Amino acid sequence: MFNSPPADDLLARVASVIESEVRPGLQADGGDVELVGVDSDRIVQVRLLGSCQGCGSSVYSTTMGIEAAVKAKVPEVRFLEAVL
């Protein structure tokens, strides 16, 4: 079981991964992602924007791309969910 890091630290680490590793690729394809938050259960909420919003591949992008990148650098994250 993971020791729970302070919520602000977890949020900052997730934001850093999204900014440096996820966002550039999405923006190159006309999309973007907004970090909505990280809840007390270590679940990350994101909002897909631009061409990612409503795209048929958005589920793949979210679960396979964004979640994998975040969990690789911030392993205490349980999972990622897209919100509207």
MODELLER restraints for C-alpha pairs under 7 A, 6 or more apart:
rsr = mdl.restraints
at = mdl.atoms
rsr.add(forms.Gaussian(group=physical.xy_distance, feature=features.Distance(at['CA:2:A'], at['CA:76:A']), mean=6.44, stdev=0.5))
rsr.add(forms.Gaussian(group=physical.xy_distance, feature=features.Distance(at['CA:11:A'], at['CA:37:A']), mean=6.96, stdev=0.5))
rsr.add(forms.Gaussian(group=physical.xy_distance, feature=features.Distance(at['CA:11:A'], at['CA:38:A']), mean=6.12, stdev=0.5))
rsr.add(forms.Gaussian(group=physical.xy_distance, feature=features.Distance(at['CA:14:A'], at['CA:70:A']), mean=6.28, stdev=0.5))
rsr.add(forms.Gaussian(group=physical.xy_distance, feature=features.Distance(at['CA:14:A'], at['CA:74:A']), mean=6.77, stdev=0.5))
rsr.add(forms.Gaussian(group=physical.xy_distance, feature=features.Distance(at['CA:15:A'], at['CA:35:A']), mean=6.79, stdev=0.5))
rsr.add(forms.Gaussian(group=physical.xy_distance, feature=features.Distance(at['CA:17:A'], at['CA:70:A']), mean=6.05, stdev=0.5))
rsr.add(forms.Gaussian(group=physical.xy_distance, feature=features.Distance(at['CA:22:A'], at['CA:66:A']), mean=6.24, stdev=0.5))
rsr.add(forms.Gaussian(group=physical.xy_distance, feature=features.Distance(at['CA:23:A'], at['CA:32:A']), mean=6.02, stdev=0.5))
rsr.add(forms.Gaussian(group=physical.xy_distance, feature=features.Distance(at['CA:23:A'], at['CA:33:A']), mean=6.45, stdev=0.5))
rsr.add(forms.Gaussian(group=physical.xy_distance, feature=features.Distance(at['CA:26:A'], at['CA:32:A']), mean=5.24, stdev=0.5))
rsr.add(forms.Gaussian(group=physical.xy_distance, feature=features.Distance(at['CA:30:A'], at['CA:50:A']), mean=6.17, stdev=0.5))
rsr.add(forms.Gaussian(group=physical.xy_distance, feature=features.Distance(at['CA:30:A'], at['CA:51:A']), mean=5.44, stdev=0.5))
rsr.add(forms.Gaussian(group=physical.xy_distance, feature=features.Distance(at['CA:31:A'], at['CA:49:A']), mean=5.65, stdev=0.5))
rsr.add(forms.Gaussian(group=physical.xy_distance, feature=features.Distance(at['CA:31:A'], at['CA:50:A']), mean=4.32, stdev=0.5))
rsr.add(forms.Gaussian(group=physical.xy_distance, feature=features.Distance(at['CA:31:A'], at['CA:51:A']), mean=4.55, stdev=0.5))
rsr.add(forms.Gaussian(group=physical.xy_distance, feature=features.Distance(at['CA:31:A'], at['CA:52:A']), mean=4.82, stdev=0.5))
rsr.add(forms.Gaussian(group=physical.xy_distance, feature=features.Distance(at['CA:32:A'], at['CA:48:A']), mean=6.01, stdev=0.5))
rsr.add(forms.Gaussian(group=physical.xy_distance, feature=features.Distance(at['CA:32:A'], at['CA:49:A']), mean=4.86, stdev=0.5))
rsr.add(forms.Gaussian(group=physical.xy_distance, feature=features.Distance(at['CA:32:A'], at['CA:50:A']), mean=5.85, stdev=0.5))
rsr.add(forms.Gaussian(group=physical.xy_distance, feature=features.Distance(at['CA:32:A'], at['CA:52:A']), mean=6.65, stdev=0.5))
rsr.add(forms.Gaussian(group=physical.xy_distance, feature=features.Distance(at['CA:33:A'], at['CA:46:A']), mean=6.55, stdev=0.5))
rsr.add(forms.Gaussian(group=physical.xy_distance, feature=features.Distance(at['CA:33:A'], at['CA:47:A']), mean=5.63, stdev=0.5))
rsr.add(forms.Gaussian(group=physical.xy_distance, feature=features.Distance(at['CA:33:A'], at['CA:48:A']), mean=4.56, stdev=0.5))
rsr.add(forms.Gaussian(group=physical.xy_distance, feature=features.Distance(at['CA:33:A'], at['CA:49:A']), mean=5.54, stdev=0.5))
rsr.add(forms.Gaussian(group=physical.xy_distance, feature=features.Distance(at['CA:34:A'], at['CA:46:A']), mean=5.50, stdev=0.5))
rsr.add(forms.Gaussian(group=physical.xy_distance, feature=features.Distance(at['CA:34:A'], at['CA:47:A']), mean=5.03, stdev=0.5))
rsr.add(forms.Gaussian(group=physical.xy_distance, feature=features.Distance(at['CA:34:A'], at['CA:48:A']), mean=6.42, stdev=0.5))
rsr.add(forms.Gaussian(group=physical.xy_distance, feature=features.Distance(at['CA:35:A'], at['CA:45:A']), mean=6.37, stdev=0.5))
rsr.add(forms.Gaussian(group=physical.xy_distance, feature=features.Distance(at['CA:35:A'], at['CA:46:A']), mean=4.59, stdev=0.5))
rsr.add(forms.Gaussian(group=physical.xy_distance, feature=features.Distance(at['CA:35:A'], at['CA:47:A']), mean=6.53, stdev=0.5))
rsr.add(forms.Gaussian(group=physical.xy_distance, feature=features.Distance(at['CA:36:A'], at['CA:45:A']), mean=5.30, stdev=0.5))
rsr.add(forms.Gaussian(group=physical.xy_distance, feature=features.Distance(at['CA:36:A'], at['CA:46:A']), mean=5.09, stdev=0.5))
rsr.add(forms.Gaussian(group=physical.xy_distance, feature=features.Distance(at['CA:36:A'], at['CA:47:A']), mean=6.60, stdev=0.5))
rsr.add(forms.Gaussian(group=physical.xy_distance, feature=features.Distance(at['CA:37:A'], at['CA:44:A']), mean=5.95, stdev=0.5))
rsr.add(forms.Gaussian(group=physical.xy_distance, feature=features.Distance(at['CA:37:A'], at['CA:45:A']), mean=5.34, stdev=0.5))
rsr.add(forms.Gaussian(group=physical.xy_distance, feature=features.Distance(at['CA:38:A'], at['CA:44:A']), mean=4.45, stdev=0.5))
rsr.add(forms.Gaussian(group=physical.xy_distance, feature=features.Distance(at['CA:38:A'], at['CA:45:A']), mean=6.14, stdev=0.5))
rsr.add(forms.Gaussian(group=physical.xy_distance, feature=features.Distance(at['CA:42:A'], at['CA:77:A']), mean=5.06, stdev=0.5))
rsr.add(forms.Gaussian(group=physical.xy_distance, feature=features.Distance(at['CA:42:A'], at['CA:78:A']), mean=5.60, stdev=0.5))
rsr.add(forms.Gaussian(group=physical.xy_distance, feature=features.Distance(at['CA:43:A'], at['CA:77:A']), mean=6.12, stdev=0.5))
rsr.add(forms.Gaussian(group=physical.xy_distance, feature=features.Distance(at['CA:43:A'], at['CA:78:A']), mean=5.55, stdev=0.5))
rsr.add(forms.Gaussian(group=physical.xy_distance, feature=features.Distance(at['CA:43:A'], at['CA:79:A']), mean=5.28, stdev=0.5))
rsr.add(forms.Gaussian(group=physical.xy_distance, feature=features.Distance(at['CA:43:A'], at['CA:80:A']), mean=5.74, stdev=0.5))
rsr.add(forms.Gaussian(group=physical.xy_distance, feature=features.Distance(at['CA:44:A'], at['CA:79:A']), mean=6.38, stdev=0.5))
rsr.add(forms.Gaussian(group=physical.xy_distance, feature=features.Distance(at['CA:44:A'], at['CA:80:A']), mean=4.65, stdev=0.5))
rsr.add(forms.Gaussian(group=physical.xy_distance, feature=features.Distance(at['CA:44:A'], at['CA:81:A']), mean=6.24, stdev=0.5))
rsr.add(forms.Gaussian(group=physical.xy_distance, feature=features.Distance(at['CA:45:A'], at['CA:80:A']), mean=5.92, stdev=0.5))
rsr.add(forms.Gaussian(group=physical.xy_distance, feature=features.Distance(at['CA:45:A'], at['CA:81:A']), mean=5.05, stdev=0.5))
rsr.add(forms.Gaussian(group=physical.xy_distance, feature=features.Distance(at['CA:45:A'], at['CA:82:A']), mean=5.75, stdev=0.5))
rsr.add(forms.Gaussian(group=physical.xy_distance, feature=features.Distance(at['CA:45:A'], at['CA:83:A']), mean=6.33, stdev=0.5))
rsr.add(forms.Gaussian(group=physical.xy_distance, feature=features.Distance(at['CA:46:A'], at['CA:81:A']), mean=6.37, stdev=0.5))
rsr.add(forms.Gaussian(group=physical.xy_distance, feature=features.Distance(at['CA:46:A'], at['CA:82:A']), mean=4.98, stdev=0.5))
rsr.add(forms.Gaussian(group=physical.xy_distance, feature=features.Distance(at['CA:46:A'], at['CA:83:A']), mean=6.00, stdev=0.5))
rsr.add(forms.Gaussian(group=physical.xy_distance, feature=features.Distance(at['CA:47:A'], at['CA:82:A']), mean=5.52, stdev=0.5))
rsr.add(forms.Gaussian(group=physical.xy_distance, feature=features.Distance(at['CA:47:A'], at['CA:83:A']), mean=5.31, stdev=0.5))
rsr.add(forms.Gaussian(group=physical.xy_distance, feature=features.Distance(at['CA:47:A'], at['CA:84:A']), mean=6.08, stdev=0.5))
rsr.add(forms.Gaussian(group=physical.xy_distance, feature=features.Distance(at['CA:52:A'], at['CA:58:A']), mean=5.88, stdev=0.5))
rsr.add(forms.Gaussian(group=physical.xy_distance, feature=features.Distance(at['CA:62:A'], at['CA:82:A']), mean=6.98, stdev=0.5))
rsr.add(forms.Gaussian(group=physical.xy_distance, feature=features.Distance(at['CA:63:A'], at['CA:80:A']), mean=6.97, stdev=0.5))
rsr.add(forms.Gaussian(group=physical.xy_distance, feature=features.Distance(at['CA:67:A'], at['CA:79:A']), mean=6.68, stdev=0.5))
rsr.add(forms.Gaussian(group=physical.xy_distance, feature=features.Distance(at['CA:67:A'], at['CA:80:A']), mean=5.57, stdev=0.5))
rsr.add(forms.Gaussian(group=physical.xy_distance, feature=features.Distance(at['CA:71:A'], at['CA:77:A']), mean=5.99, stdev=0.5))
